[in-house]
Amino acid sequence: MNLSVEISMYPLADDYIPPIQAFIDELNRHPNLKVITNTMSTQVFGPYDEVLKVVGEAMKAQHAKGKASFVCKFLGGDLRP
């Protein structure tokens, strides 16, 4: 079973680009996942359990570094374009 997730990250900091880029870089470290980033959001596609694990760990790592809000949509299946 696969999962598709759309994520928008909003760091609560004046210098917001480095935390966003670090989050995206962390997601891209996993070769089993397809990560597509545009100016509005990042989309992650792959095996259900792996997507949840990787996204959760990446969010936790960012929260450990500073405050951030994440807006996410989770859709069952692989909806990559």
mmCIF file of the N, C-alpha and C atoms, coordinates in Angstrom:
data_MODEL
# 
_entry.id   MODEL 
# 
loop_
_atom_site.group_PDB 
_atom_site.id 
_atom_site.type_symbol 
_atom_site.label_atom_id 
_atom_site.label_alt_id 
_atom_site.label_comp_id 
_atom_site.label_asym_id 
_atom_site.label_entity_id 
_atom_site.label_seq_id 
_atom_site.pdbx_PDB_ins_code 
_atom_site.Cartn_x 
_atom_site.Cartn_y 
_atom_site.Cartn_z 
_atom_site.occupancy 
_atom_site.B_iso_or_equiv 
_atom_site.pdbx_formal_charge 
_atom_site.auth_seq_id 
_atom_site.auth_comp_id 
_atom_site.auth_asym_id 
_atom_site.auth_atom_id 
_atom_site.pdbx_PDB_model_num 
ATOM 1   N N  . MET A 1 1  ? 0.848  -1.182 0.000   1.00 0.00 ? 1  MET A N  1 
ATOM 2   C CA . MET A 1 1  ? 0.000  0.000  0.000   1.00 0.00 ? 1  MET A CA 1 
ATOM 3   C C  . MET A 1 1  ? 0.887  1.237  0.000   1.00 0.00 ? 1  MET A C  1 
ATOM 4   N N  . ASN A 1 2  ? 0.492  2.218  -0.782  1.00 0.00 ? 2  ASN A N  1 
ATOM 5   C CA . ASN A 1 2  ? 1.273  3.449  -0.903  1.00 0.00 ? 2  ASN A CA 1 
ATOM 6   C C  . ASN A 1 2  ? 0.540  4.628  -0.278  1.00 0.00 ? 2  ASN A C  1 
ATOM 7   N N  . LEU A 1 3  ? 1.299  5.690  -0.081  1.00 0.00 ? 3  LEU A N  1 
ATOM 8   C CA . LEU A 1 3  ? 0.770  6.912  0.524   1.00 0.00 ? 3  LEU A CA 1 
ATOM 9   C C  . LEU A 1 3  ? 1.323  8.113  -0.228  1.00 0.00 ? 3  LEU A C  1 
ATOM 10  N N  . SER A 1 4  ? 0.494  9.127  -0.384  1.00 0.00 ? 4  SER A N  1 
ATOM 11  C CA . SER A 1 4  ? 0.905  10.419 -0.943  1.00 0.00 ? 4  SER A CA 1 
ATOM 12  C C  . SER A 1 4  ? 0.670  11.482 0.119   1.00 0.00 ? 4  SER A C  1 
ATOM 13  N N  . VAL A 1 5  ? 1.654  12.339 0.314   1.00 0.00 ? 5  VAL A N  1 
ATOM 14  C CA . VAL A 1 5  ? 1.547  13.401 1.322   1.00 0.00 ? 5  VAL A CA 1 
ATOM 15  C C  . VAL A 1 5  ? 1.952  14.722 0.689   1.00 0.00 ? 5  VAL A C  1 
ATOM 16  N N  . GLU A 1 6  ? 1.164  15.742 0.938   1.00 0.00 ? 6  GLU A N  1 
ATOM 17  C CA . GLU A 1 6  ? 1.530  17.104 0.544   1.00 0.00 ? 6  GLU A CA 1 
ATOM 18  C C  . GLU A 1 6  ? 1.803  17.882 1.817   1.00 0.00 ? 6  GLU A C  1 
ATOM 19  N N  . ILE A 1 7  ? 2.962  18.535 1.881   1.00 0.00 ? 7  ILE A N  1 
ATOM 20  C CA . ILE A 1 7  ? 3.404  19.208 3.104   1.00 0.00 ? 7  ILE A CA 1 
ATOM 21  C C  . ILE A 1 7  ? 3.787  20.648 2.799   1.00 0.00 ? 7  ILE A C  1 
ATOM 22  N N  . SER A 1 8  ? 3.314  21.548 3.637   1.00 0.00 ? 8  SER A N  1 
ATOM 23  C CA . SER A 1 8  ? 3.800  22.927 3.627   1.00 0.00 ? 8  SER A CA 1 
ATOM 24  C C  . SER A 1 8  ? 4.347  23.214 5.015   1.00 0.00 ? 8  SER A C  1 
ATOM 25  N N  . MET A 1 9  ? 5.593  23.653 5.070   1.00 0.00 ? 9  MET A N  1 
ATOM 26  C CA . MET A 1 9  ? 6.255  23.934 6.350   1.00 0.00 ? 9  MET A CA 1 
ATOM 27  C C  . MET A 1 9  ? 6.379  25.449 6.528   1.00 0.00 ? 9  MET A C  1 
ATOM 28  N N  . TYR A 1 10 ? 6.033  25.919 7.730   1.00 0.00 ? 10 TYR A N  1 
ATOM 29  C CA . TYR A 1 10 ? 6.102  27.332 8.041   1.00 0.00 ? 10 TYR A CA 1 
ATOM 30  C C  . TYR A 1 10 ? 6.932  27.523 9.316   1.00 0.00 ? 10 TYR A C  1 
ATOM 31  N N  . PRO A 1 11 ? 8.255  27.712 9.180   1.00 0.00 ? 11 PRO A N  1 
ATOM 32  C CA . PRO A 1 11 ? 9.081  27.969 10.361  1.00 0.00 ? 11 PRO A CA 1 
ATOM 33  C C  . PRO A 1 11 ? 8.673  29.297 11.007  1.00 0.00 ? 11 PRO A C  1 
ATOM 34  N N  . LEU A 1 12 ? 8.640  29.320 12.303  1.00 0.00 ? 12 LEU A N  1 
ATOM 35  C CA . LEU A 1 12 ? 8.312  30.552 13.028  1.00 0.00 ? 12 LEU A CA 1 
ATOM 36  C C  . LEU A 1 12 ? 9.614  31.263 13.358  1.00 0.00 ? 12 LEU A C  1 
ATOM 37  N N  . ALA A 1 13 ? 10.268 31.757 12.301  1.00 0.00 ? 13 ALA A N  1 
ATOM 38  C CA . ALA A 1 13 ? 11.561 32.420 12.429  1.00 0.00 ? 13 ALA A CA 1 
ATOM 39  C C  . ALA A 1 13 ? 11.716 33.405 11.280  1.00 0.00 ? 13 ALA A C  1 
ATOM 40  N N  . ASP A 1 14 ? 12.493 34.466 11.527  1.00 0.00 ? 14 ASP A N  1 
ATOM 41  C CA . ASP A 1 14 ? 12.736 35.442 10.465  1.00 0.00 ? 14 ASP A CA 1 
ATOM 42  C C  . ASP A 1 14 ? 13.511 34.819 9.308   1.00 0.00 ? 14 ASP A C  1 
ATOM 43  N N  . ASP A 1 15 ? 14.505 34.000 9.621   1.00 0.00 ? 15 ASP A N  1 
ATOM 44  C CA . ASP A 1 15 ? 15.321 33.346 8.599   1.00 0.00 ? 15 ASP A CA 1 
ATOM 45  C C  . ASP A 1 15 ? 14.710 31.962 8.322   1.00 0.00 ? 15 ASP A C  1 
ATOM 46  N N  . TYR A 1 16 ? 13.675 31.927 7.517   1.00 0.00 ? 16 TYR A N  1 
ATOM 47  C CA . TYR A 1 16 ? 12.869 30.715 7.363   1.00 0.00 ? 16 TYR A CA 1 
ATOM 48  C C  . TYR A 1 16 ? 13.327 29.773 6.251   1.00 0.00 ? 16 TYR A C  1 
ATOM 49  N N  . ILE A 1 17 ? 14.149 30.266 5.319   1.00 0.00 ? 17 ILE A N  1 
ATOM 50  C CA . ILE A 1 17 ? 14.554 29.412 4.196   1.00 0.00 ? 17 ILE A CA 1 
ATOM 51  C C  . ILE A 1 17 ? 15.442 28.238 4.638   1.00 0.00 ? 17 ILE A C  1 
ATOM 52  N N  . PRO A 1 18 ? 16.479 28.447 5.464   1.00 0.00 ? 18 PRO A N  1 
ATOM 53  C CA . PRO A 1 18 ? 17.340 27.299 5.847   1.00 0.00 ? 18 PRO A CA 1 
ATOM 54  C C  . PRO A 1 18 ? 16.578 26.139 6.498   1.00 0.00 ? 18 PRO A C  1 
ATOM 55  N N  . PRO A 1 19 ? 15.634 26.365 7.418   1.00 0.00 ? 19 PRO A N  1 
ATOM 56  C CA . PRO A 1 19 ? 14.903 25.217 7.973   1.00 0.00 ? 19 PRO A CA 1 
ATOM 57  C C  . PRO A 1 19 ? 14.056 24.482 6.931   1.00 0.00 ? 19 PRO A C  1 
ATOM 58  N N  . ILE A 1 20 ? 13.463 25.233 6.016   1.00 0.00 ? 20 ILE A N  1 
ATOM 59  C CA . ILE A 1 20 ? 12.661 24.586 4.955   1.00 0.00 ? 20 ILE A CA 1 
ATOM 60  C C  . ILE A 1 20 ? 13.568 23.734 4.078   1.00 0.00 ? 20 ILE A C  1 
ATOM 61  N N  . GLN A 1 21 ? 14.734 24.287 3.703   1.00 0.00 ? 21 GLN A N  1 
ATOM 62  C CA . GLN A 1 21 ? 15.647 23.530 2.840   1.00 0.00 ? 21 GLN A CA 1 
ATOM 63  C C  . GLN A 1 21 ? 16.176 22.293 3.561   1.00 0.00 ? 21 GLN A C  1 
ATOM 64  N N  . ALA A 1 22 ? 16.452 22.413 4.862   1.00 0.00 ? 22 ALA A N  1 
ATOM 65  C CA . ALA A 1 22 ? 16.921 21.253 5.630   1.00 0.00 ? 22 ALA A CA 1 
ATOM 66  C C  . ALA A 1 22 ? 15.856 20.160 5.668   1.00 0.00 ? 22 ALA A C  1 
ATOM 67  N N  . PHE A 1 23 ? 14.601 20.542 5.827   1.00 0.00 ? 23 PHE A N  1 
ATOM 68  C CA . PHE A 1 23 ? 13.499 19.580 5.836   1.00 0.00 ? 23 PHE A CA 1 
ATOM 69  C C  . PHE A 1 23 ? 13.398 18.871 4.485   1.00 0.00 ? 23 PHE A C  1 
ATOM 70  N N  . ILE A 1 24 ? 13.455 19.623 3.421   1.00 0.00 ? 24 ILE A N  1 
ATOM 71  C CA . ILE A 1 24 ? 13.385 19.029 2.072   1.00 0.00 ? 24 ILE A CA 1 
ATOM 72  C C  . ILE A 1 24 ? 14.585 18.122 1.827   1.00 0.00 ? 24 ILE A C  1 
ATOM 73  N N  . ASP A 1 25 ? 15.773 18.574 2.226   1.00 0.00 ? 25 ASP A N  1 
ATOM 74  C CA . ASP A 1 25 ? 16.983 17.752 2.044   1.00 0.00 ? 25 ASP A CA 1 
ATOM 75  C C  . ASP A 1 25 ? 16.851 16.423 2.787   1.00 0.00 ? 25 ASP A C  1 
ATOM 76  N N  . GLU A 1 26 ? 16.297 16.464 3.990   1.00 0.00 ? 26 GLU A N  1 
ATOM 77  C CA . GLU A 1 26 ? 16.120 15.231 4.763   1.00 0.00 ? 26 GLU A CA 1 
ATOM 78  C C  . GLU A 1 26 ? 15.175 14.276 4.037   1.00 0.00 ? 26 GLU A C  1 
ATOM 79  N N  . LEU A 1 27 ? 14.091 14.794 3.507   1.00 0.00 ? 27 LEU A N  1 
ATOM 80  C CA . LEU A 1 27 ? 13.156 13.928 2.768   1.00 0.00 ? 27 LEU A CA 1 
ATOM 81  C C  . LEU A 1 27 ? 13.817 13.317 1.539   1.00 0.00 ? 27 LEU A C  1 
ATOM 82  N N  . ASN A 1 28 ? 14.674 14.071 0.877   1.00 0.00 ? 28 ASN A N  1 
ATOM 83  C CA . ASN A 1 28 ? 15.326 13.590 -0.346  1.00 0.00 ? 28 ASN A CA 1 
ATOM 84  C C  . ASN A 1 28 ? 16.426 12.568 -0.088  1.00 0.00 ? 28 ASN A C  1 
ATOM 85  N N  . ARG A 1 29 ? 16.803 12.336 1.146   1.00 0.00 ? 29 ARG A N  1 
ATOM 86  C CA . ARG A 1 29 ? 17.852 11.356 1.471   1.00 0.00 ? 29 ARG A CA 1 
ATOM 87  C C  . ARG A 1 29 ? 17.361 9.913  1.327   1.00 0.00 ? 29 ARG A C  1 
ATOM 88  N N  . HIS A 1 30 ? 16.079 9.719  1.125   1.00 0.00 ? 30 HIS A N  1 
ATOM 89  C CA . HIS A 1 30 ? 15.512 8.369  1.129   1.00 0.00 ? 30 HIS A CA 1 
ATOM 90  C C  . HIS A 1 30 ? 15.178 7.938  -0.297  1.00 0.00 ? 30 HIS A C  1 
ATOM 91  N N  . PRO A 1 31 ? 15.971 7.016  -0.860  1.00 0.00 ? 31 PRO A N  1 
ATOM 92  C CA . PRO A 1 31 ? 15.820 6.670  -2.280  1.00 0.00 ? 31 PRO A CA 1 
ATOM 93  C C  . PRO A 1 31 ? 14.519 5.952  -2.624  1.00 0.00 ? 31 PRO A C  1 
ATOM 94  N N  . ASN A 1 32 ? 13.832 5.374  -1.662  1.00 0.00 ? 32 ASN A N  1 
ATOM 95  C CA . ASN A 1 32 ? 12.567 4.682  -1.950  1.00 0.00 ? 32 ASN A CA 1 
ATOM 96  C C  . ASN A 1 32 ? 11.388 5.632  -2.085  1.00 0.00 ? 32 ASN A C  1 
ATOM 97  N N  . LEU A 1 33 ? 11.615 6.895  -1.740  1.00 0.00 ? 33 LEU A N  1 
ATOM 98  C CA . LEU A 1 33 ? 10.530 7.877  -1.792  1.00 0.00 ? 33 LEU A CA 1 
ATOM 99  C C  . LEU A 1 33 ? 10.724 8.815  -2.968  1.00 0.00 ? 33 LEU A C  1 
ATOM 100 N N  . LYS A 1 34 ? 9.629  9.205  -3.587  1.00 0.00 ? 34 LYS A N  1 
ATOM 101 C CA . LYS A 1 34 ? 9.645  10.227 -4.628  1.00 0.00 ? 34 LYS A CA 1 
ATOM 102 C C  . LYS A 1 34 ? 9.245  11.538 -3.977  1.00 0.00 ? 34 LYS A C  1 
ATOM 103 N N  . VAL A 1 35 ? 10.116 12.538 -4.063  1.00 0.00 ? 35 VAL A N  1 
ATOM 104 C CA . VAL A 1 35 ? 9.862  13.843 -3.451  1.00 0.00 ? 35 VAL A CA 1 
ATOM 105 C C  . VAL A 1 35 ? 9.829  14.900 -4.549  1.00 0.00 ? 35 VAL A C  1 
ATOM 106 N N  . ILE A 1 36 ? 8.741  15.624 -4.618  1.00 0.00 ? 36 ILE A N  1 
ATOM 107 C CA . ILE A 1 36 ? 8.580  16.698 -5.596  1.00 0.00 ? 36 ILE A CA 1 
ATOM 108 C C  . ILE A 1 36 ? 8.330  17.989 -4.825  1.00 0.00 ? 36 ILE A C  1 
ATOM 109 N N  . THR A 1 37 ? 9.153  18.990 -5.085  1.00 0.00 ? 37 THR A N  1 
ATOM 110 C CA . THR A 1 37 ? 9.027  20.273 -4.391  1.00 0.00 ? 37 THR A CA 1 
ATOM 111 C C  . THR A 1 37 ? 8.743  21.373 -5.411  1.00 0.00 ? 37 THR A C  1 
ATOM 112 N N  . ASN A 1 38 ? 7.800  22.235 -5.064  1.00 0.00 ? 38 ASN A N  1 
ATOM 113 C CA . ASN A 1 38 ? 7.557  23.425 -5.874  1.00 0.00 ? 38 ASN A CA 1 
ATOM 114 C C  . ASN A 1 38 ? 7.479  24.617 -4.932  1.00 0.00 ? 38 ASN A C  1 
ATOM 115 N N  . THR A 1 39 ? 7.075  25.762 -5.434  1.00 0.00 ? 39 THR A N  1 
ATOM 116 C CA . THR A 1 39 ? 7.081  26.971 -4.597  1.00 0.00 ? 39 THR A CA 1 
ATOM 117 C C  . THR A 1 39 ? 5.996  26.966 -3.524  1.00 0.00 ? 39 THR A C  1 
ATOM 118 N N  . MET A 1 40 ? 5.018  26.064 -3.635  1.00 0.00 ? 40 MET A N  1 
ATOM 119 C CA . MET A 1 40 ? 3.908  26.044 -2.689  1.00 0.00 ? 40 MET A CA 1 
ATOM 120 C C  . MET A 1 40 ? 4.002  24.948 -1.637  1.00 0.00 ? 40 MET A C  1 
ATOM 121 N N  . SER A 1 41 ? 4.611  23.799 -2.003  1.00 0.00 ? 41 SER A N  1 
ATOM 122 C CA . SER A 1 41 ? 4.597  22.657 -1.097  1.00 0.00 ? 41 SER A CA 1 
ATOM 123 C C  . SER A 1 41 ? 5.617  21.609 -1.548  1.00 0.00 ? 41 SER A C  1 
ATOM 124 N N  . THR A 1 42 ? 5.739  20.585 -0.723  1.00 0.00 ? 42 THR A N  1 
ATOM 125 C CA . THR A 1 42 ? 6.529  19.406 -1.062  1.00 0.00 ? 42 THR A CA 1 
ATOM 126 C C  . THR A 1 42 ? 5.602  18.208 -1.015  1.00 0.00 ? 42 THR A C  1 
ATOM 127 N N  . GLN A 1 43 ? 5.708  17.374 -2.020  1.00 0.00 ? 43 GLN A N  1 
ATOM 128 C CA . GLN A 1 43 ? 4.890  16.169 -2.091  1.00 0.00 ? 43 GLN A CA 1 
ATOM 129 C C  . GLN A 1 43 ? 5.797  14.955 -1.966  1.00 0.00 ? 43 GLN A C  1 
ATOM 130 N N  . VAL A 1 44 ? 5.361  13.987 -1.178  1.00 0.00 ? 44 VAL A N  1 
ATOM 131 C CA . VAL A 1 44 ? 6.132  12.768 -0.930  1.00 0.00 ? 44 VAL A CA 1 
ATOM 132 C C  . VAL A 1 44 ? 5.266  11.571 -1.297  1.00 0.00 ? 44 VAL A C  1 
ATOM 133 N N  . PHE A 1 45 ? 5.836  10.639 -2.059  1.00 0.00 ? 45 PHE A N  1 
ATOM 134 C CA . PHE A 1 45 ? 5.119  9.452  -2.507  1.00 0.00 ? 45 PHE A CA 1 
ATOM 135 C C  . PHE A 1 45 ? 5.965  8.222  -2.200  1.00 0.00 ? 45 PHE A C  1 
ATOM 136 N N  . GLY A 1 46 ? 5.319  7.142  -1.811  1.00 0.00 ? 46 GLY A N  1 
ATOM 137 C CA . GLY A 1 46 ? 6.060  5.904  -1.584  1.00 0.00 ? 46 GLY A CA 1 
ATOM 138 C C  . GLY A 1 46 ? 5.287  4.938  -0.722  1.00 0.00 ? 46 GLY A C  1 
ATOM 139 N N  . PRO A 1 47 ? 5.980  3.888  -0.252  1.00 0.00 ? 47 PRO A N  1 
ATOM 140 C CA . PRO A 1 47 ? 5.347  2.896  0.610   1.00 0.00 ? 47 PRO A CA 1 
ATOM 141 C C  . PRO A 1 47 ? 4.782  3.561  1.873   1.00 0.00 ? 47 PRO A C  1 
ATOM 142 N N  . TYR A 1 48 ? 3.577  3.188  2.226   1.00 0.00 ? 48 TYR A N  1 
ATOM 143 C CA . TYR A 1 48 ? 2.810  3.841  3.297   1.00 0.00 ? 48 TYR A CA 1 
ATOM 144 C C  . TYR A 1 48 ? 3.610  4.006  4.591   1.00 0.00 ? 48 TYR A C  1 
ATOM 145 N N  . ASP A 1 49 ? 4.090  2.891  5.119   1.00 0.00 ? 49 ASP A N  1 
ATOM 146 C CA . ASP A 1 49 ? 4.788  2.949  6.415   1.00 0.00 ? 49 ASP A CA 1 
ATOM 147 C C  . ASP A 1 49 ? 6.078  3.754  6.336   1.00 0.00 ? 49 ASP A C  1 
ATOM 148 N N  . GLU A 1 50 ? 6.781  3.631  5.228   1.00 0.00 ? 50 GLU A N  1 
ATOM 149 C CA . GLU A 1 50 ? 8.044  4.355  5.082   1.00 0.00 ? 50 GLU A CA 1 
ATOM 150 C C  . GLU A 1 50 ? 7.799  5.861  4.968   1.00 0.00 ? 50 GLU A C  1 
ATOM 151 N N  . VAL A 1 51 ? 6.779  6.257  4.209   1.00 0.00 ? 51 VAL A N  1 
ATOM 152 C CA . VAL A 1 51 ? 6.470  7.685  4.091   1.00 0.00 ? 51 VAL A CA 1 
ATOM 153 C C  . VAL A 1 51 ? 6.130  8.262  5.465   1.00 0.00 ? 51 VAL A C  1 
ATOM 154 N N  . LEU A 1 52 ? 5.268  7.583  6.213   1.00 0.00 ? 52 LEU A N  1 
ATOM 155 C CA . LEU A 1 52 ? 4.903  8.087  7.548   1.00 0.00 ? 52 LEU A CA 1 
ATOM 156 C C  . LEU A 1 52 ? 6.121  8.189  8.460   1.00 0.00 ? 52 LEU A C  1 
ATOM 157 N N  . LYS A 1 53 ? 6.990  7.187  8.432   1.00 0.00 ? 53 LYS A N  1 
ATOM 158 C CA . LYS A 1 53 ? 8.184  7.176  9.291   1.00 0.00 ? 53 LYS A CA 1 
ATOM 159 C C  . LYS A 1 53 ? 9.123  8.327  8.934   1.00 0.00 ? 53 LYS A C  1 
ATOM 160 N N  . VAL A 1 54 ? 9.419  8.463  7.645   1.00 0.00 ? 54 VAL A N  1 
ATOM 161 C CA . VAL A 1 54 ? 10.373 9.490  7.201   1.00 0.00 ? 54 VAL A CA 1 
ATOM 162 C C  . VAL A 1 54 ? 9.814  10.893 7.448   1.00 0.00 ? 54 VAL A C  1 
ATOM 163 N N  . VAL A 1 55 ? 8.559  11.123 7.096   1.00 0.00 ? 55 VAL A N  1 
ATOM 164 C CA . VAL A 1 55 ? 7.959  12.447 7.300   1.00 0.00 ? 55 VAL A CA 1 
ATOM 165 C C  . VAL A 1 55 ? 7.902  12.766 8.800   1.00 0.00 ? 55 VAL A C  1 
ATOM 166 N N  . GLY A 1 56 ? 7.515  11.792 9.618   1.00 0.00 ? 56 GLY A N  1 
ATOM 167 C CA . GLY A 1 56 ? 7.445  12.012 11.058  1.00 0.00 ? 56 GLY A CA 1 
ATOM 168 C C  . GLY A 1 56 ? 8.798  12.337 11.667  1.00 0.00 ? 56 GLY A C  1 
ATOM 169 N N  . GLU A 1 57 ? 9.810  11.592 11.266  1.00 0.00 ? 57 GLU A N  1 
ATOM 170 C CA . GLU A 1 57 ? 11.154 11.850 11.794  1.00 0.00 ? 57 GLU A CA 1 
ATOM 171 C C  . GLU A 1 57 ? 11.683 13.204 11.326  1.00 0.00 ? 57 GLU A C  1 
ATOM 172 N N  . ALA A 1 58 ? 11.405 13.568 10.076  1.00 0.00 ? 58 ALA A N  1 
ATOM 173 C CA . ALA A 1 58 ? 11.868 14.868 9.569   1.00 0.00 ? 58 ALA A CA 1 
ATOM 174 C C  . ALA A 1 58 ? 11.156 16.017 10.289  1.00 0.00 ? 58 ALA A C  1 
ATOM 175 N N  . MET A 1 59 ? 9.866  15.860 10.563  1.00 0.00 ? 59 MET A N  1 
ATOM 176 C CA . MET A 1 59 ? 9.138  16.887 11.299  1.00 0.00 ? 59 MET A CA 1 
ATOM 177 C C  . MET A 1 59 ? 9.663  16.990 12.729  1.00 0.00 ? 59 MET A C  1 
ATOM 178 N N  . LYS A 1 60 ? 9.908  15.851 13.358  1.00 0.00 ? 60 LYS A N  1 
ATOM 179 C CA . LYS A 1 60 ? 10.427 15.848 14.732  1.00 0.00 ? 60 LYS A CA 1 
ATOM 180 C C  . LYS A 1 60 ? 11.778 16.535 14.806  1.00 0.00 ? 60 LYS A C  1 
ATOM 181 N N  . ALA A 1 61 ? 12.640 16.262 13.828  1.00 0.00 ? 61 ALA A N  1 
ATOM 182 C CA . ALA A 1 61 ? 13.967 16.889 13.803  1.00 0.00 ? 61 ALA A CA 1 
ATOM 183 C C  . ALA A 1 61 ? 13.848 18.407 13.674  1.00 0.00 ? 61 ALA A C  1 
ATOM 184 N N  . GLN A 1 62 ? 12.918 18.867 12.845  1.00 0.00 ? 62 GLN A N  1 
ATOM 185 C CA . GLN A 1 62 ? 12.740 20.313 12.685  1.00 0.00 ? 62 GLN A CA 1 
ATOM 186 C C  . GLN A 1 62 ? 12.171 20.937 13.952  1.00 0.00 ? 62 GLN A C  1 
ATOM 187 N N  . HIS A 1 63 ? 11.248 20.252 14.612  1.00 0.00 ? 63 HIS A N  1 
ATOM 188 C CA . HIS A 1 63 ? 10.698 20.779 15.867  1.00 0.00 ? 63 HIS A CA 1 
ATOM 189 C C  . HIS A 1 63 ? 11.754 20.834 16.961  1.00 0.00 ? 63 HIS A C  1 
ATOM 190 N N  . ALA A 1 64 ? 12.728 19.935 16.919  1.00 0.00 ? 64 ALA A N  1 
ATOM 191 C CA . ALA A 1 64 ? 13.815 19.958 17.901  1.00 0.00 ? 64 ALA A CA 1 
ATOM 192 C C  . ALA A 1 64 ? 14.716 21.170 17.706  1.00 0.00 ? 64 ALA A C  1 
ATOM 193 N N  . LYS A 1 65 ? 14.753 21.685 16.484  1.00 0.00 ? 65 LYS A N  1 
ATOM 194 C CA . LYS A 1 65 ? 15.624 22.829 16.169  1.00 0.00 ? 65 LYS A CA 1 
ATOM 195 C C  . LYS A 1 65 ? 14.933 24.170 16.382  1.00 0.00 ? 65 LYS A C  1 
ATOM 196 N N  . GLY A 1 66 ? 13.600 24.185 16.297  1.00 0.00 ? 66 GLY A N  1 
ATOM 197 C CA . GLY A 1 66 ? 12.877 25.445 16.436  1.00 0.00 ? 66 GLY A CA 1 
ATOM 198 C C  . GLY A 1 66 ? 11.407 25.252 16.155  1.00 0.00 ? 66 GLY A C  1 
ATOM 199 N N  . LYS A 1 67 ? 10.650 26.284 16.395  1.00 0.00 ? 67 LYS A N  1 
ATOM 200 C CA . LYS A 1 67 ? 9.203  26.193 16.197  1.00 0.00 ? 67 LYS A CA 1 
ATOM 201 C C  . LYS A 1 67 ? 8.873  26.266 14.707  1.00 0.00 ? 67 LYS A C  1 
ATOM 202 N N  . ALA A 1 68 ? 7.927  25.419 14.318  1.00 0.00 ? 68 ALA A N  1 
ATOM 203 C CA . ALA A 1 68 ? 7.462  25.414 12.932  1.00 0.00 ? 68 ALA A CA 1 
ATOM 204 C C  . ALA A 1 68 ? 6.070  24.804 12.902  1.00 0.00 ? 68 ALA A C  1 
ATOM 205 N N  . SER A 1 69 ? 5.302  25.276 11.951  1.00 0.00 ? 69 SER A N  1 
ATOM 206 C CA . SER A 1 69 ? 3.982  24.714 11.720  1.00 0.00 ? 69 SER A CA 1 
ATOM 207 C C  . SER A 1 69 ? 4.017  23.927 10.410  1.00 0.00 ? 69 SER A C  1 
ATOM 208 N N  . PHE A 1 70 ? 3.382  22.764 10.404  1.00 0.00 ? 70 PHE A N  1 
ATOM 209 C CA . PHE A 1 70 ? 3.289  21.948 9.199   1.00 0.00 ? 70 PHE A CA 1 
ATOM 210 C C  . PHE A 1 70 ? 1.817  21.790 8.838   1.00 0.00 ? 70 PHE A C  1 
ATOM 211 N N  . VAL A 1 71 ? 1.510  22.028 7.576   1.00 0.00 ? 71 VAL A N  1 
ATOM 212 C CA . VAL A 1 71 ? 0.170  21.763 7.048   1.00 0.00 ? 71 VAL A CA 1 
ATOM 213 C C  . VAL A 1 71 ? 0.323  20.596 6.074   1.00 0.00 ? 71 VAL A C  1 
ATOM 214 N N  . CYS A 1 72 ? -0.397 19.501 6.346   1.00 0.00 ? 72 CYS A N  1 
ATOM 215 C CA . CYS A 1 72 ? -0.215 18.271 5.563   1.00 0.00 ? 72 CYS A CA 1 
ATOM 216 C C  . CYS A 1 72 ? -1.552 17.723 5.089   1.00 0.00 ? 72 CYS A C  1 
ATOM 217 N N  . LYS A 1 73 ? -1.493 17.091 3.923   1.00 0.00 ? 73 LYS A N  1 
ATOM 218 C CA . LYS A 1 73 ? -2.620 16.316 3.403   1.00 0.00 ? 73 LYS A CA 1 
ATOM 219 C C  . LYS A 1 73 ? -2.102 14.910 3.156   1.00 0.00 ? 73 LYS A C  1 
ATOM 220 N N  . PHE A 1 74 ? -2.796 13.900 3.660   1.00 0.00 ? 74 PHE A N  1 
ATOM 221 C CA . PHE A 1 74 ? -2.422 12.501 3.468   1.00 0.00 ? 74 PHE A CA 1 
ATOM 222 C C  . PHE A 1 74 ? -3.502 11.835 2.623   1.00 0.00 ? 74 PHE A C  1 
ATOM 223 N N  . LEU A 1 75 ? -3.083 11.239 1.525   1.00 0.00 ? 75 LEU A N  1 
ATOM 224 C CA . LEU A 1 75 ? -4.013 10.546 0.645   1.00 0.00 ? 75 LEU A CA 1 
ATOM 225 C C  . LEU A 1 75 ? -3.504 9.137  0.399   1.00 0.00 ? 75 LEU A C  1 
ATOM 226 N N  . GLY A 1 76 ? -4.375 8.153  0.587   1.00 0.00 ? 76 GLY A N  1 
ATOM 227 C CA . GLY A 1 76 ? -3.986 6.774  0.318   1.00 0.00 ? 76 GLY A CA 1 
ATOM 228 C C  . GLY A 1 76 ? -3.736 6.560  -1.163  1.00 0.00 ? 76 GLY A C  1 
ATOM 229 N N  . GLY A 1 77 ? -2.713 5.792  -1.474  1.00 0.00 ? 77 GLY A N  1 
ATOM 230 C CA . GLY A 1 77 ? -2.373 5.500  -2.863  1.00 0.00 ? 77 GLY A CA 1 
ATOM 231 C C  . GLY A 1 77 ? -1.219 6.354  -3.352  1.00 0.00 ? 77 GLY A C  1 
ATOM 232 N N  . ASP A 1 78 ? -0.741 6.007  -4.511  1.00 0.00 ? 78 ASP A N  1 
ATOM 233 C CA . ASP A 1 78 ? 0.369  6.747  -5.118  1.00 0.00 ? 78 ASP A CA 1 
ATOM 234 C C  . ASP A 1 78 ? -0.204 7.680  -6.168  1.00 0.00 ? 78 ASP A C  1 
ATOM 235 N N  . LEU A 1 79 ? -0.284 8.965  -5.851  1.00 0.00 ? 79 LEU A N  1 
ATOM 236 C CA . LEU A 1 79 ? -0.913 9.949  -6.723  1.00 0.00 ? 79 LEU A CA 1 
ATOM 237 C C  . LEU A 1 79 ? 0.110  10.817 -7.428  1.00 0.00 ? 79 LEU A C  1 
ATOM 238 N N  . ARG A 1 80 ? 1.342  10.310 -7.551  1.00 0.00 ? 80 ARG A N  1 
ATOM 239 C CA . ARG A 1 80 ? 2.369  11.141 -8.184  1.00 0.00 ? 80 ARG A CA 1 
ATOM 240 C C  . ARG A 1 80 ? 1.958  11.461 -9.628  1.00 0.00 ? 80 ARG A C  1 
ATOM 241 N N  . PRO A 1 81 ? 2.315  12.687 -10.072 1.00 0.00 ? 81 PRO A N  1 
ATOM 242 C CA . PRO A 1 81 ? 1.941  13.091 -11.438 1.00 0.00 ? 81 PRO A CA 1 
ATOM 243 C C  . PRO A 1 81 ? 2.696  12.299 -12.501 1.00 0.00 ? 81 PRO A C  1 
# 
